[in-house]
Amino acid sequence: MEIFTITINILVIIIGYFIGSINPAYFFGRLKKFDIREKGDGIAGTVNTYHNLGLKFAIPTGIFDFFKGIVVIFIALSMGADFVFAQLSGLAAIAGHVFPFYIKFRGGQGMACTSGILLAYLLNYILVGPEMLIFLFCYLIFIIVIFVYITRTGVIIALIVLALLGYTAFIYYPESPYNIFFWIVIAYDMSVTFYDMIKGKVIKIEEETFKAHWWRVAIRPFAILFIIFYVFYPQITTLQLIGIVALFFIVFDIYRFMSKQANELIASKVKALLRKTEFKKFSSMTIFLVAMFITILLFQKNVAIIASSFLIFGDSFGKLFGLAFGRHKILDKTLEGTLAYAGSVLIMGYFLYINLEISLIVLILGGISAPLVEMFSMNLNDNLTVPLITGSIMTVALLFGL
């Protein structure tokens, strides 16, 4: 019996690969006397089929690719394969689609196949406990609407949605046997999506100031490490850490102010270090660190974490999406940048509400105030105004028992 089970387990993975390797896009292309991989985006998948063969070929291609992973898992379970090997057969179907043996291992990306498998896993989660996923689906609608309006593309949306789904499974369904396979499929989908985003230059920024200082936006999210540190260590220890880092930047800025030669050297040799507007005043990096220090010093722990998190990610999202997709100016900002700021607040708010003991009303007030403060900061530095005003609003709300 043991040998029989082992044989079945191996067999279902082989079956999964072979069924997955059946590629309608390629065969439909051959019917029309061409290799679809030499057309359009070069991918033997549903989208390329639609662009080169039309809807009547794209529909059956999409349906077959979507369901073949689910069918493979069903076949494996029907044959008596172990649960783990049944799920592995689904992964084998994805591998078969991406690396079909009969066309030199160059097929499609497998996104339709993974979508079908993901849907099957989501249905299993819903059967266990529907409340959280139903709430998440409703919540995602707001995020999707915001970023679809901003970007007019679904690539970035997919990254956000997949990340939130994976996190929800981790938090609310920790004992589910599907988790590891769910995360593997999500990780694969996110990798392919991220690759497509880079290849397609979805976020393209031409502004010269950003090109010279892009690294400053890139490193900003790493400031979340200060917040993670604060979660596990006391306030005083966190203040000491941020204070030391902030002091380094403060001393550096003061040295620049006192030494005309140093400022000129930076301006001529290390232009990417400072913006032109910062040569005669404290850099935004310094102000940001000082703002985090003051926020953690003044406010209750959860309030400080929320206000700082909104600043870290809101600022990054606002700059990136505002510069890449900004179409409507509002004061010195753009509507798209402000909406991206609000979108990042929604994303972070979801994580924070799950992990922190904080009133939903207080969190909503903070979430509403952060992008508004950022928009109307005018001549004030929003690195300072956002966390302090947002933190103050949430603190007042707590004092009123909200």
Secondary structure, 3 states (H helix, E strand, C coil): CHHHHHHHHHHHHHHHHHHHHCCHHHHHHHHCCCCHHHCCCCCCCHHHHHHHHCHHHHHHHHHHHHHHHHHHHHHHHHCCCCHHHHHHHHHHHHHHHHCCHHHCCCCCCCHHHHHHHHHHHHHHHHHHCHHHHHHHHHHHHHHHHHHHHHHCCCHHHHHHHHHHHHHHHHHHCCCCCCHHHHHHHHHHHHHHHHHHHHHCCCCCCCCHHHHHHHHHHHHHHHHHHHHHHHHHCCHHHHHHHHHHHHHHHHHHHHHHHHCHHHHHHHHHHCCCCCCHHHCCCCCHHHHHHHHHHHHHHHCCHHHHHHHHHHHHHHHHHHHHHHHHHCCCEECCEEHHHHHHHHHHHHHHHHHHHHHCCCCHHHHHHHHHHHHHHHHCCCCCCHHHHHHHHHHHHHHHHHHCCC
